[in-house]
């Protein structure tokens, strides 16, 4: 019994030592990281270069320890009033933590430095960005709760939420509701700068390539930004954005089909969730874009979604339940329900039919093929008794009225 008591005391002592060590490390990072982040904005290129070098060494040493730090935590410490004021829902807390994280500040600074006028600073920023990507990938692999990283004190920080928030904001599609947060992270490099856009596309591709990340579930947050890049004056940016979009469309169709090819090297499968409703709403807006390539791409995506809606609408209810969630090795692939997809047929009708009379032949051609898919989807839904006829007639009447006007 005495030995058991000694063992228990030893375990507690070890835990307290580790806890103290972790706190000291985090306190040291809180003191070290902010000045380096501030140096990224220095007008002297040499200072910015050495700031990249210093941050590289910090990230290389601390690894995921840097990612979980938030300014909010340091501001709250010792203030019961602020702690009570921050006692809100989990979703709001997660959004605030993402917005005030060191990872978010590091991401914004790296995006700016990717467009730096000094070539040496650009190269240093590129090396730092590559290391941060590696650390983020490690974090997703090590986290037991999705992308939520244990901060060492019983709290959680959502790395994925911070990255998506940052990408969406820099791609001019931020979904954040807190305007003070937006002003806190003022954009220095233009989000239309080709280097900045290349930086953003690189991060989107990196997230999609990470085995433990379901990039399709995150896609609606920065989908609008990717579509905007299709009209970029720089041909390379247009090509990269188009390639990224093509990859996502292929993955969406593979997710619907239950393609077993979506496995990582270890043979484990990712959960793929596709929010067709949000994506379709974004596409419908871009069918009215002033850029031809963007319009053609938007109508092409809608055509593919219409085809998938038709295939879903042709299934019976029991078949649909089996098809929506396909279990493979403990993982699942979830696509929008047939009822939800068919409900969007009416909205897709509003977007596609006006393009049939477009002045540009390419848009008319793609719209014509989309209209054929649309008709097939309507017939399949009618046969399965899932068609919302009133909504469809309303959409047709709106298109007829617009054509008459």
NORWO-V202023 format. One record per backbone hydrogen bond with DSSP energy under -0.5 kcal/mol. NH is the residue of the N-H (numbers start at 1). CO is the residue of the C=O. If there is no record, write none. Layout:
nh=NH co=CO
nh=NH co=CO
This chain:
nh=5 co=1
nh=6 co=2
nh=7 co=3
nh=8 co=4
nh=9 co=5
nh=10 co=6
nh=11 co=7
nh=12 co=8
nh=13 co=9
nh=14 co=10
nh=15 co=11
nh=16 co=12
nh=17 co=13
nh=18 co=14
nh=19 co=15
nh=20 co=16
nh=21 co=17
nh=22 co=18
nh=23 co=19
nh=24 co=20
nh=25 co=21
nh=26 co=22
nh=27 co=23
nh=28 co=24
nh=29 co=25
nh=30 co=26
nh=31 co=27
nh=32 co=28
nh=33 co=29
nh=34 co=30
nh=36 co=32
nh=37 co=33
nh=38 co=34
nh=39 co=35
nh=40 co=36
nh=40 co=37
nh=41 co=38
nh=42 co=39
nh=45 co=43
nh=48 co=44
nh=49 co=45
nh=50 co=46
nh=51 co=47
nh=52 co=48
nh=53 co=49
nh=54 co=50
nh=55 co=51
nh=56 co=52
nh=57 co=53
nh=58 co=54
nh=59 co=55
nh=60 co=56
nh=61 co=57
nh=62 co=58
nh=63 co=59
nh=65 co=62
nh=66 co=63
nh=67 co=63
nh=68 co=64
nh=69 co=66
nh=71 co=100
nh=74 co=70
nh=75 co=71
nh=76 co=72
nh=77 co=73
nh=79 co=76
nh=80 co=78
nh=83 co=79
nh=84 co=80
nh=85 co=81
nh=86 co=82
nh=87 co=84
nh=88 co=86
nh=93 co=89
nh=94 co=90
nh=95 co=91
nh=96 co=92
nh=97 co=93
nh=98 co=94
nh=99 co=95
nh=100 co=96
nh=101 co=98
nh=102 co=69
nh=103 co=69
nh=105 co=101
nh=106 co=102
nh=107 co=103
nh=108 co=104
nh=109 co=105
nh=110 co=106
nh=111 co=107
nh=112 co=108
nh=113 co=109
nh=114 co=110
nh=115 co=111
nh=115 co=112
nh=116 co=113
nh=119 co=117
nh=122 co=118
nh=123 co=119
nh=124 co=120
nh=125 co=121
nh=126 co=122
nh=127 co=123
nh=128 co=124
nh=129 co=125
nh=130 co=126
nh=131 co=127
nh=132 co=128
nh=133 co=129
nh=134 co=130
nh=135 co=131
nh=136 co=132
nh=137 co=133
nh=138 co=134
nh=139 co=135
nh=140 co=136
nh=141 co=137
nh=142 co=138
nh=143 co=139
nh=145 co=148
nh=148 co=145
nh=149 co=147
nh=149 co=157
nh=151 co=155
nh=157 co=149
nh=159 co=147
nh=159 co=157
nh=162 co=158
nh=163 co=159
nh=164 co=160
nh=165 co=161
nh=166 co=162
nh=167 co=163
nh=168 co=164
nh=169 co=165
nh=170 co=166
nh=171 co=167
nh=172 co=169
nh=173 co=168
nh=179 co=177
nh=181 co=178
nh=182 co=178
nh=183 co=179
nh=184 co=180
nh=185 co=181
nh=186 co=183
nh=186 co=184
nh=193 co=190
nh=197 co=193
nh=198 co=194
nh=199 co=195
nh=200 co=196
nh=201 co=197
nh=202 co=198
nh=203 co=199
nh=204 co=200
nh=205 co=201
nh=206 co=202
nh=207 co=203
nh=208 co=204
nh=209 co=205
nh=210 co=206
nh=210 co=207
nh=211 co=209
nh=213 co=210
nh=215 co=213
nh=217 co=214
nh=218 co=214
nh=219 co=215
nh=221 co=218
nh=222 co=218
nh=222 co=219
nh=223 co=219
nh=226 co=222
nh=227 co=223
nh=228 co=224
nh=229 co=225
nh=230 co=226
nh=230 co=227
nh=231 co=228
nh=232 co=229
nh=235 co=233
nh=238 co=234
nh=239 co=235
nh=240 co=236
nh=241 co=237
nh=242 co=238
nh=243 co=239
nh=244 co=240
nh=245 co=241
nh=246 co=242
nh=247 co=243
nh=248 co=244
nh=249 co=245
nh=250 co=246
nh=251 co=247
nh=252 co=248
nh=253 co=249
nh=254 co=250
nh=255 co=251
nh=256 co=252
nh=257 co=253
nh=258 co=254
nh=259 co=254
nh=262 co=259
nh=263 co=261
nh=264 co=268
nh=267 co=264
nh=270 co=262
nh=272 co=270
nh=272 co=332
nh=273 co=271
nh=274 co=334
nh=275 co=273
nh=276 co=274
nh=279 co=275
nh=280 co=276
nh=281 co=277
nh=282 co=278
nh=283 co=279
nh=284 co=280
nh=285 co=281
nh=286 co=282
nh=287 co=283
nh=288 co=285
nh=289 co=286
nh=295 co=291
nh=296 co=292
nh=297 co=293
nh=298 co=294
nh=299 co=295
nh=300 co=296
nh=301 co=297
nh=302 co=298
nh=303 co=299
nh=304 co=300
nh=305 co=301
nh=306 co=302
nh=307 co=303
nh=308 co=304
nh=309 co=305
nh=310 co=306
nh=311 co=307
nh=312 co=308
nh=313 co=309
nh=314 co=310
nh=315 co=312
nh=320 co=316
nh=321 co=317
nh=322 co=318
nh=323 co=319
nh=324 co=320
nh=325 co=321
nh=326 co=324
nh=326 co=333
nh=327 co=325
nh=328 co=331
nh=331 co=328
nh=333 co=326
nh=334 co=272
nh=334 co=332
nh=335 co=324
nh=335 co=333
nh=341 co=337
nh=342 co=338
nh=343 co=339
nh=344 co=340
nh=344 co=341
nh=345 co=342
nh=346 co=342
nh=347 co=343
nh=348 co=344
nh=349 co=345
nh=350 co=346
nh=351 co=347
nh=352 co=348
nh=353 co=349
nh=355 co=352
nh=356 co=353
nh=357 co=354
nh=358 co=355
nh=364 co=360
nh=365 co=361
nh=366 co=362
nh=367 co=363
nh=368 co=364
nh=369 co=365
nh=370 co=366
nh=371 co=367
nh=372 co=368
nh=373 co=369
nh=374 co=370
nh=375 co=371
nh=376 co=372
nh=377 co=373
nh=378 co=374
nh=379 co=375
nh=380 co=376
nh=381 co=377
nh=382 co=378
nh=383 co=379
nh=384 co=380
nh=385 co=382
nh=386 co=381
nh=387 co=381
nh=389 co=387
nh=392 co=388
nh=393 co=389
nh=394 co=390
nh=395 co=391
nh=396 co=392
nh=397 co=393
nh=398 co=394
nh=399 co=395
nh=400 co=396
nh=401 co=397
nh=402 co=398
nh=403 co=399
nh=404 co=400
nh=405 co=401
